[in-house]
Amino acid sequence: MAPTPSSKPVPIQLTPSKTPQSKHRLHLPSVKNTHPSPNPTSAAKETPPAEHPVEVIGRIRDYPDQKEKPFSALQISSNGQMVRVRTDIGYRDFTLDGVSVSEDEDLDGFYKKFVESRINGVKLGAKCTVMMYGPTGSGKSHTMFGCPKQPGIVYRALRDILGGGDEENGEADGGFGIGTFVQVAVLEIYNEEIYDLLSSNSSAGVSIGWPKGTPSKVRLEVMGGKAKNATFISGNEAGKISKEVARVEKRRIVKSTLCNERSSRSHCMIILDVPSVGGRLMLVDMAGSENIEQAGQTGFEAKMQTAKINQGNIALKRVVESIANGDSYVPFRDSKLTMLLQDSFEDDKSKILMILCASPDPKEMHKTISTLEYGAKAKCIVRSTHTPNAKDKEHSSYTVLGSRMAAMDQFILKLQMENKLKEKERDEAHKELLRKEKEVAELRAKLELVEEKRLVSKDEEISSKVDERTQILKAELQKKLYECQQMENEFDELGRRMEEKILQQQVEVEMLRRRLEEIETELCHSTEKEHHGVANDTVGSSFIQRLSEIYPEGEQGMVKSMDLDMGEELPVLGVKDVRNHDVRKPEKIRNISSMNSHGWAVEGDDTAWEKIAKRVGLSTVFEGEEHENTEEEVEKEVVEEKVLSFGDKTDGFSDINMSHPLNLVQTPASCVRNMGEKNCSRKRSENAKDAASARRTRIQNIFMLCGNHRELGEHVRFPTPSKKRSEAGGTRSPPTVLSDESATKPNLKELSPLQTVPQPEHRSYASFIAEGTARNNSAKSPNSALLEPFSSLNIADEQELTDSQLSKKCSSSVKPLELKENNIPNDEDGLLEVYVKWEASKENPGKFITKLKVLKNSSLEDLRKLIETHLSKGNNKQEFTFLMLGDPTGAPVLNEKEATIQASKLPICNSHISSHLACLRPIKKAIQRPNHLPFSSLENKLSVASNNLSMIDQGESFSPRTGKKFSSAFVKGLQI
Ligand SMILES: Nc1ncnc2c1ncn2[C@@H]1O[C@H](COP(=O)(O)OP(=O)(O)OP(=O)(O)O)[C@@H](O)[C@H]1O
């Protein structure tokens, strides 16, 4: 084993020398300038200036494998001694003995510039320690050992010391010649243990951390600041030694970390002694200083390893700081590394070259700053020159202290300057910050203003829209309120008028009752007189005479309501005298009423019957009319006289069973005869005791007779007299019942012994027209209102349309006529004649418009087209609705329902069996107000008042408010 340098010290000639780079070293102010020594004058003159044993050089590596180099956070001053580190919050300047950027200066240039002079000193007997310090991956190993292209400091130093590489020494040894004899030891400090890389212990087992299959390393102990029993390789051939060093260097423990693919996990120390001159070179490649998390170390062993590495680095840092601070105690023994480096720091002849490796990467800035701070601290280390005697020693200690103080002062001064600079920068930054804040505040205020304006304008816009909308809604509401008010007034007025009508009707009923009694009395008298041969010279007989003139004997007459009471006495179920205003209607009477609506056959003179029928209708329908006059009364009397005259020819009236509705179908003559005979015979037989009930019955019959003619018109269709005559061979045929109900009821012809039936459709129409007139409160007399449509129908100029014109106008809807069982027989040409007229009203007298021919199955919609065409021809584009003639409500047909209602369903005209009547209601442009009540006129409804009342009470047709009002008005009217 080669002896250690310490064990075999070689006396060397001390030749203090300065490195060529001494100019780069800090220029220390003289001690007397900063800190006067106890004897400043003599000390300054006699004592050599204190020496800085540590020289600090920075080396900035290049960006690894990056084509586009990012912005460097490090700036080098022009003199190459100061490096400025820029960060987000500012920058820091570090003054070193030299800074080298590897991008500008390769290893060769760096070595020559900063290391070569030291190596040359070792050749001459100096002691020098070159330490690589820096974070992991910063290029320590690269600088120390180099790469295949560029040898590092180790191999360059070997070449320089051994003297190889010169041309005169030849290139036979691979560029390394044979020169000075050297001894080289290679040590590794791993986990605070020193291993001898040149020695291997094959017998020993494999240690932790070594690769499998490789012999374990020999562990060494430290003794006297040196590795005891360390193995040396000695020689003077640089090539061989270099190869051996390169070989064993590979035995170092390396590991891939996040920071470095081949990170050195141990400190490596190469000790080169030049025994001939006593020179010593220590090359130390330290493991990277790193924190555990950053290195990505996981697991206990890895963490322990990193901790041990850091222990060496931290210990070295403390040693440097202690020496720099002049501490009495320097913690060399804190780690194996510092124990081995103790000589380098304490030996006056030893120089330290600390190479700080750093990365330009901004991400590594905190490590770079930490490394540079460490170097700056190391730069503060001063050492006094060696003095032989005690006095000089004491003086020397003064000098050292003075130098140290001066260095510290300089350091403090530098820090103060830096501090001032920073304060200045901080002030500027603060001012800039204030300026920016002001700008931001201004911008914010502007933004708020704009936002506020926008909001205000938006609010204004919204509020204006809301106001506008509110105004519109308010106006609409007021309008609606006004309309409602008007409607309410109208309803009030209508209610009032109805009450008046009810009252008038009551009066009329009373009047009729009295008149009937008179007639009965008169009839009785005349019958008695006849029986007693008394000449008929009374008023009653004259009345009968007049009636006989109109209806000659042999012709069947008519049936009148008064006749009904001549039949079998009806059981009165809960019916009181009408005068008592009992509105309940007995079932029997309801039956009779409904049967009345099934029609009456008319035999004899149609015109006469029409007159009678109309007048009877008038006398009932317009009982309550305000315009009732005396003429009407006279006419009613005439009608009644006629009826009475039929009573002269009484035959078999008593045979009629009044309980059977069909028995109500009688000829007028027989009715009258029956009436007369029955009345007289009954009076004779029952005397006056039944007079009261008979009167009641008669009055009820009057009501029934005057009853709901619209129902009559709706349910019953009659052939025209002429048609009937032709069909029956001169005798009248029974009416054809078209309603659905009639289909299930026995034919009148079969069941009734009587052949004549009055034409209720005339009465129905008359009542309808009269109703319309009454509703509109026309100033015209009811008679004129009644007769006018008929006359206008008869004299109207008919507008005949050809078949082709018709088919053009209603091409889409014309379908072949399907004659159903209950359909009315129509014209042979398959067309229906439709008389079109306006509804009689106050403004419109109910003018006839035209007569049209349409196909049988045409709908009201088709009819509308023809009518509209006709109206447009006459420049009369009046809109209209069809009225449901025969409908008790008299309501207009809804437009959407027109297509579903056939024209053949329209009521039949008076004279032509195939003619129908279409009554149109003009549509006013103004607000449509109901001009009628949705139920029939009150005068026709007295007998069914209970029904109406219940309907009103149920509020079927009115709003609750209106219904209630009508209900109360109605009840009030009935109770008068
Ligand atoms: N100046 C440089 N020029 C080119 N490549 C370099 C330079 N410095 C370092 N490298 C490369 O960077 C990688 C890491 O370098 P190196 O191993 O020397 O770092 P280190 O400081 O020794 O790290 P550790 O402390 O982990 O051992 C290597 O691959 C090396 O070749």
PDBQT file of the ligand as one rigid body, heavy atoms in Angstrom, charges set to zero:
ROOT
HETATM    1  N1  LIG A1001     -21.120  23.273 -19.161  1.00  0.00    +0.000 N 
HETATM    2  C1  LIG A1001     -21.726  22.192 -19.610  1.00  0.00    +0.000 A 
HETATM    3  N2  LIG A1001     -21.755  21.962 -20.944  1.00  0.00    +0.000 NA
HETATM    4  C2  LIG A1001     -22.370  20.878 -21.384  1.00  0.00    +0.000 A 
HETATM    5  N3  LIG A1001     -22.987  19.938 -20.628  1.00  0.00    +0.000 NA
HETATM    6  C3  LIG A1001     -22.961  20.116 -19.303  1.00  0.00    +0.000 A 
HETATM    7  C4  LIG A1001     -22.352  21.239 -18.730  1.00  0.00    +0.000 A 
HETATM    8  N4  LIG A1001     -22.502  21.153 -17.419  1.00  0.00    +0.000 NA
HETATM    9  C5  LIG A1001     -23.208  20.030 -17.172  1.00  0.00    +0.000 A 
HETATM   10  N5  LIG A1001     -23.461  19.391 -18.306  1.00  0.00    +0.000 N 
HETATM   11  C6  LIG A1001     -24.244  18.139 -18.444  1.00  0.00    +0.000 C 
HETATM   12  O1  LIG A1001     -25.255  18.190 -17.505  1.00  0.00    +0.000 OA
HETATM   13  C7  LIG A1001     -25.474  16.929 -16.908  1.00  0.00    +0.000 C 
HETATM   14  C8  LIG A1001     -25.358  17.099 -15.396  1.00  0.00    +0.000 C 
HETATM   15  O2  LIG A1001     -24.103  17.563 -15.128  1.00  0.00    +0.000 OA
HETATM   16  P1  LIG A1001     -23.298  17.060 -13.896  1.00  0.00    +0.000 P 
HETATM   17  O3  LIG A1001     -23.483  15.610 -13.694  1.00  0.00    +0.000 OA
HETATM   18  O4  LIG A1001     -21.954  17.499 -14.059  1.00  0.00    +0.000 OA
HETATM   19  O5  LIG A1001     -24.009  17.805 -12.715  1.00  0.00    +0.000 OA
HETATM   20  P2  LIG A1001     -23.600  17.699 -11.173  1.00  0.00    +0.000 P 
HETATM   21  O6  LIG A1001     -23.579  19.087 -10.683  1.00  0.00    +0.000 OA
HETATM   22  O7  LIG A1001     -22.424  16.903 -11.003  1.00  0.00    +0.000 OA
HETATM   23  O8  LIG A1001     -24.831  16.972 -10.551  1.00  0.00    +0.000 OA
HETATM   24  P3  LIG A1001     -24.833  16.012  -9.311  1.00  0.00    +0.000 P 
HETATM   25  O9  LIG A1001     -24.486  16.859  -8.143  1.00  0.00    +0.000 OA
HETATM   26  O10 LIG A1001     -26.164  15.489  -9.246  1.00  0.00    +0.000 OA
HETATM   27  O11 LIG A1001     -23.802  15.014  -9.570  1.00  0.00    +0.000 OA
HETATM   28  C9  LIG A1001     -24.449  16.037 -17.462  1.00  0.00    +0.000 C 
HETATM   29  O12 LIG A1001     -25.017  15.205 -18.444  1.00  0.00    +0.000 OA
HETATM   30  C10 LIG A1001     -23.467  16.936 -18.094  1.00  0.00    +0.000 C 
HETATM   31  O13 LIG A1001     -22.886  16.320 -19.266  1.00  0.00    +0.000 OA
ENDROOT
TORSDOF 0
